[in-house]
Amino acid sequence: MEPKTNSVWLPQVMFESALIVVSILVALGLDEWRQKREDADLVLNSLSTFLIEIQQNGIRIEDAAPFDEGLRQVLQSHYRADDIETVDQFVSMVESYSPATLQSTAWDTALATGSLAKMEYTLVTALSLTYGLQNRYQLITQSGMHDLTSPQNLSPDKLKLALYNSVRYLDSIITLETELAITYGEAISVVRSARRELMGDSAEMEESSARDLSHP
């Protein structure tokens, strides 16, 4: 009787085992799909933030550039004419310069949430280059102005040299602003392309909303 019992239960056991294996595989597949979906949503939200922030930073650079070029020309003309007579006159001109205030919240948030690790290498490279150049601009604008107006560099007999240094400083700032404007444009193109891959046809509508938000 025992062989008969085995022959009855063996197919059932195999069937139930197969069901368990299939259930596990389906559950794993669903978990993997859910994780991929969550990762895609995280990346998409991050890209939306990057797009708005980079556009806003680009606008700030564009707004600052004409004044910076004008100030450079004024200082250069005074340097050539050698007609700055007092330290106070020089300082009042130089302190009229105000660097663009650029944001890096999107980059900091992407690092904190780990969304950068889930992006394509070329996209991360473009964003890294963009925010690296932006950080360089901010460091130069912060340290450069301090050096130009430092008391040890300012005295009546050093005004000519101070004017020369201020013109060179603004030359470097204007060059950086030009590089930033180009880099921002390229980064926006890369981010939009990545968003299209994730969103498909709905990307264009979202980009239109992002452009509206970038112009308060």
C-alpha positions as CSV (number, residue, x, y, z in Angstrom):
1,M,0.0,0.0,0.0
2,E,2.9,2.4,0.7
3,P,3.9,2.7,-3.0
4,K,0.4,3.6,-3.9
5,T,0.3,6.3,-1.3
6,N,3.6,7.8,-2.6
7,S,2.3,7.8,-6.1
8,V,-0.8,9.7,-5.1
9,W,1.0,12.4,-3.0
10,L,4.1,12.9,-5.0
11,P,2.4,14.8,-7.9
12,Q,0.6,17.0,-5.4
13,V,3.8,17.8,-3.5
14,M,5.6,18.6,-6.7
15,F,2.7,20.8,-7.8
16,E,2.6,22.7,-4.5
17,S,6.4,23.1,-4.6
18,A,6.2,24.5,-8.0
19,L,3.5,26.9,-6.9
20,I,5.7,28.1,-4.0
21,V,8.6,28.6,-6.4
22,V,6.5,30.5,-8.9
23,S,5.0,32.7,-6.0
24,I,8.5,33.5,-4.8
25,L,9.7,34.4,-8.3
26,V,6.6,36.6,-8.9
27,A,7.1,38.3,-5.5
28,L,10.8,38.9,-6.4
29,G,9.8,40.2,-9.8
30,L,7.3,42.6,-8.3
31,D,9.8,43.8,-5.7
32,E,12.3,44.4,-8.5
33,W,9.7,46.2,-10.6
34,R,8.6,48.3,-7.7
35,Q,12.2,49.2,-6.8
36,K,12.9,50.2,-10.4
37,R,9.8,52.4,-10.5
38,E,10.8,54.1,-7.2
39,D,14.3,54.7,-8.5
40,A,12.9,56.1,-11.7
41,D,10.5,58.4,-9.8
42,L,13.4,59.6,-7.6
43,V,15.6,60.3,-10.6
44,L,12.7,62.1,-12.4
45,N,12.0,64.3,-9.4
46,S,15.7,65.1,-9.1
47,L,15.9,66.0,-12.8
48,S,12.9,68.3,-12.5
49,T,14.7,70.1,-9.6
50,F,17.9,70.3,-11.5
51,L,16.2,71.7,-14.6
52,I,14.5,74.5,-12.7
53,E,17.6,75.4,-10.6
54,I,20.0,75.4,-13.6
55,Q,17.6,77.6,-15.6
56,Q,17.3,80.1,-12.6
57,N,21.1,80.2,-12.2
58,G,21.5,80.8,-15.9
59,I,19.1,83.8,-15.7
60,R,21.1,85.2,-12.7
61,I,24.3,85.0,-14.7
62,E,22.8,86.6,-17.7
63,D,21.4,89.5,-15.5
64,A,24.8,90.0,-13.9
65,A,27.0,89.9,-17.0
66,P,26.1,93.4,-18.5
67,F,26.9,95.3,-15.2
68,D,30.1,93.4,-14.7
69,E,31.3,94.2,-18.2
70,G,30.3,97.9,-17.7
71,L,32.2,98.1,-14.5
72,R,35.2,96.5,-16.0
73,Q,35.2,99.1,-18.8
74,V,34.9,102.0,-16.3
75,L,37.8,100.7,-14.1
76,Q,39.9,100.1,-17.2
77,S,39.3,103.7,-18.4
78,H,40.3,105.0,-15.0
79,Y,43.4,102.8,-15.0
80,R,44.5,104.2,-18.4
81,A,43.7,107.8,-17.4
82,D,45.3,107.3,-13.9
83,D,42.7,109.6,-12.5
84,I,41.6,107.8,-9.3
85,E,42.8,110.1,-6.5
86,T,41.7,108.5,-3.3
87,V,41.3,105.0,-1.8
88,D,37.7,105.8,-0.9
89,Q,36.9,106.6,-4.5
90,F,38.4,103.3,-5.7
91,V,36.6,101.3,-2.9
92,S,33.2,102.8,-3.7
93,M,33.6,101.8,-7.3
94,V,34.8,98.3,-6.6
95,E,32.2,97.6,-3.9
96,S,29.4,98.4,-6.4
97,Y,30.2,94.9,-7.9
98,S,27.8,92.2,-6.6
99,P,28.3,88.6,-7.8
100,A,25.4,86.5,-8.9
101,T,23.9,84.4,-6.1
102,L,23.8,80.9,-7.5
103,Q,21.9,77.9,-5.9
104,S,23.2,74.4,-5.5
105,T,20.2,72.9,-3.6
106,A,19.4,70.4,-6.3
107,W,23.0,69.0,-6.3
108,D,23.1,68.8,-2.5
109,T,19.7,67.1,-2.4
110,A,20.7,64.6,-5.1
111,L,23.7,63.6,-3.1
112,A,21.7,63.3,0.1
113,T,19.0,61.1,-1.5
114,G,21.3,59.0,-3.5
115,S,19.6,59.8,-6.8
116,L,22.9,60.6,-8.5
117,A,23.9,57.0,-8.1
118,K,20.8,55.9,-10.1
119,M,21.5,58.2,-13.0
120,E,23.4,57.5,-16.2
121,Y,27.1,58.2,-16.1
122,T,27.0,60.9,-18.9
123,L,24.3,62.7,-17.0
124,V,26.1,62.7,-13.7
125,T,29.3,63.9,-15.5
126,A,27.5,66.8,-17.1
127,L,25.9,67.8,-13.7
128,S,29.2,67.4,-11.9
129,L,31.0,69.7,-14.4
130,T,28.3,72.2,-14.2
131,Y,28.2,72.5,-10.4
132,G,32.0,72.2,-10.2
133,L,32.4,75.3,-12.5
134,Q,29.7,77.1,-10.5
135,N,31.5,76.4,-7.2
136,R,34.7,77.7,-8.8
137,Y,32.8,80.9,-9.7
138,Q,31.5,81.3,-6.2
139,L,34.9,80.8,-4.6
140,I,36.6,83.3,-6.9
141,T,33.9,86.0,-6.3
142,Q,34.1,85.5,-2.6
143,S,37.9,85.6,-2.2
144,G,38.6,88.0,-5.0
145,M,36.6,90.9,-3.7
146,H,38.1,90.4,-0.2
147,D,41.6,90.6,-1.7
148,L,40.9,93.7,-3.7
149,T,39.6,95.7,-0.8
150,S,42.0,94.3,1.8
151,P,43.6,97.3,3.7
152,Q,47.1,95.9,3.1
153,N,46.5,96.2,-0.7
154,L,45.1,99.7,-0.5
155,S,47.1,102.9,-0.1
156,P,47.4,106.0,-2.2
157,D,50.7,104.8,-3.8
158,K,49.1,101.5,-4.7
159,L,46.0,102.8,-6.4
160,K,47.4,102.2,-9.9
161,L,48.2,98.6,-9.1
162,A,44.8,98.1,-7.3
163,L,43.0,99.3,-10.5
164,Y,45.1,97.0,-12.6
165,N,44.2,94.0,-10.3
166,S,40.5,94.9,-10.3
167,V,40.4,94.9,-14.1
168,R,42.1,91.6,-14.2
169,Y,39.8,90.2,-11.6
170,L,36.7,91.3,-13.5
171,D,38.2,89.9,-16.7
172,S,38.3,86.5,-15.0
173,I,34.8,86.9,-13.6
174,I,33.4,87.8,-17.0
175,T,35.2,84.8,-18.6
176,L,33.7,82.5,-16.0
177,E,30.3,83.9,-16.5
178,T,30.5,83.2,-20.2
179,E,31.7,79.7,-19.5
180,L,28.9,79.2,-17.0
181,A,26.2,80.4,-19.5
182,I,27.4,77.9,-22.1
183,T,27.7,75.1,-19.5
184,Y,24.2,75.8,-18.2
185,G,22.8,75.6,-21.7
186,E,24.5,72.3,-22.3
187,A,23.4,70.9,-18.9
188,I,19.8,71.9,-19.6
189,S,19.9,70.0,-22.9
190,V,21.3,66.9,-21.2
191,V,18.8,67.0,-18.4
192,R,15.9,67.5,-20.8
193,S,17.1,64.5,-22.9
194,A,17.2,62.3,-19.8
195,R,13.7,63.4,-18.7
196,R,12.3,62.6,-22.2
197,E,13.7,59.1,-21.9
198,L,12.0,58.6,-18.5
199,M,8.7,60.4,-19.3
200,G,8.1,59.9,-23.0
201,D,5.5,62.2,-24.6
202,S,4.6,63.9,-21.3
203,A,8.1,65.4,-21.0
204,E,7.3,68.4,-23.2
205,M,4.4,69.5,-21.0
206,E,6.5,69.2,-17.8
207,E,9.4,71.2,-19.4
208,S,7.0,74.0,-20.2
209,S,5.9,74.1,-16.6
210,A,9.6,74.1,-15.5
211,R,10.3,77.1,-17.8
212,D,7.4,79.0,-16.3
213,L,8.6,78.3,-12.8
214,S,12.1,79.4,-13.6
215,H,10.8,82.9,-14.5
216,P,9.2,84.1,-11.3
